[in-house]
Amino acid sequence: MGPTSDDLLTTTQAAALLHCSRQHVADLCDSGTLPFARIGTHRRVRRADVERLLRPPLRRETEKSLWLHRAVAGKLVADPDRALALARRNLSHRRAVHTDGSADDWFDAWDRLLDEGVDAVVDMITARTDEAADFRQNTPFAGLLTERERLKVLASFDATHPRRARSA
């Protein structure tokens, strides 16, 4: 199914979303940065392509963590009681180990998120926001994926996200 008229924006509408000039949007189209279609003599761009420009790509390590947490999300929805119990045990253990109070804010944030339920946790750990990346960095889901599952996800990530050659 092709894009609907709601999916397509004029260059003026795209410029408003990107906070730039209409000419800059036209330049993005002409350079190939922003895919477009011609309708008569007018350019139309997909809203999703404009939104992609608004959301910069994640750093490789952040993207890798997102992939791992998508696998965690799958196990979380398949067996929520087990996954949440593991997360609570891990948080309890970390609180006992880190008694200096330096991580209390993260422990509290995770406790609140776990209390909100499976949907809230899945939404957070699979989001592409800075806040979600911070939550993933401090995840209490260690041990939910088996080592074999973890390695399989990492291999899949590496296969679909090849490292860029560094310029000298």
N, C-alpha and C positions, 0 to 999 in steps of 0.2 A: 504494500500500500504506500502510495506516495505521500509527501507532506501535505497537510491541510493548509488552508489559507491562514489559519491561526499560527501555524508553525513558521510561516514566512514573514519576514519583516522588510520594510523599505530601508534604504540606506539611511534615511533620516531617523527612523525608529531605532535602528542599530546604533547610530551615532549617539542618540540620547542615552541608551543603555551603557554605552562605552565611555560616555562623557568626553566625546571628541567631536570633531567636525564631520559633516557628511562627506567632505572630500577625503578625509583620512580613511573613512570606511571604504570609499571607492578605491583608494590606493591599496588598502589591505586586500580588497577583492582582486585588483589587477596584479598584485604581487603573488597571489596564490595563498596568502596567509589566511584569508577568509573565503571559503567556498561560496559560490553564488550561482544563481540561475538567472537567465534573462527571460523576462516576460515582456514581449515587445522590445522596446528599447531600454527598459528599466531593469536594474539589478534587484534581485530579491535574495535575502540571506536567511538561513534557518536560525531560529532563536537558539537552538542547542549549540550551534557553532559560535554564535556571539557569546553565549554564557561560558563556553570553553575558554574563550579569550579572557574572560573576567576571572577565571580560576586558574592560576598558574600551576604548572606541573609540580608534583611533589618531588622532593629529593629522593634518590634511589633507596636509601635506608628507610625512609618514611613510607614509601610505596611498598617495600618489602614487608614492613610491619603490617600495613593494611592488608596485604594478601594473607599473611598468617592469621590475622584476626578475622578475615572472612571465613577461613577454615574453622576457627574457634566458634564463630557465629553458627556455623552449620551444626557443630556438636552441641552448642548451647540450645538450639531450638529442637534438636533431636532428643535431648535428655536434660531438660532444664533443671530438675531437682539435683541431679548429680553435678552439673556444671556450676550452679550457684553455690552448692555446698562446698565444692573444691575452692571456689573463689573466696568464700568466707573463711575457710580454714587457712588458706594462704595469707589472707589479710591479717588474721589473728596471729599467725606465726610471725609475720613481718613486724607487727606491733610489738611483739615480745622481744624481737631481736633489736629493733631500732627504738631504744628507750630514750634517746636524746631529744625526741620531739621534732626532729628535722623533717620527718615525713608525715607528721600527723595530718596536715592539710590534705595530702593525697589519700591517706587511709580514710579520712572522713568523707572525701568526695566519692570514693569508691563505695563506701558503705551506703551513702545516700542513693547512688546510682543503682546499686544492687537492690535496694529497697523499692525502687520504682518498677522493677520487674524486667522480665526477659526482653520485651519490646524495646524498652528504653536502653538497655545494655547493648542489644544488637544495633540499634540506631547509632549509638555513640561509637562503638568500636569499628563500625564500617563506614563512618562519615569521613569526608575528605577535608575536615576543618583542622585548624591549629589546635583547638581544644581537644578534639578526638585524638590527634596525634600525641598529645600530652598524656591522655588517658591510656593509650596503647603503650606508651613508654613506661608506664607504671602499672602494667597489667597484673591482676591477681590470678590470671588463668594459666600460669605456668603448670605444666603437667597435664593439661586437658588433652592436648594433642600427643599422640605417641611419638616417639622419636622417628619412626618410619613415616608417619603422616607429616610431621614437620619437615623432614628432608624431601618428601615428595612435593610439598607445596613450594619449598625453596627451589627445587629443580625446575618446577613449572614456571616459577617467577623468572628464573635465569633464562629459560628458553624463550620466554615472551618479552623479556626486557634485556636485550643484550647490552653489555657495557659499551659505552661510546669510547672510541679511540681518543686518547688525550693528545692534544697538540703540543708540540715541543716548544 
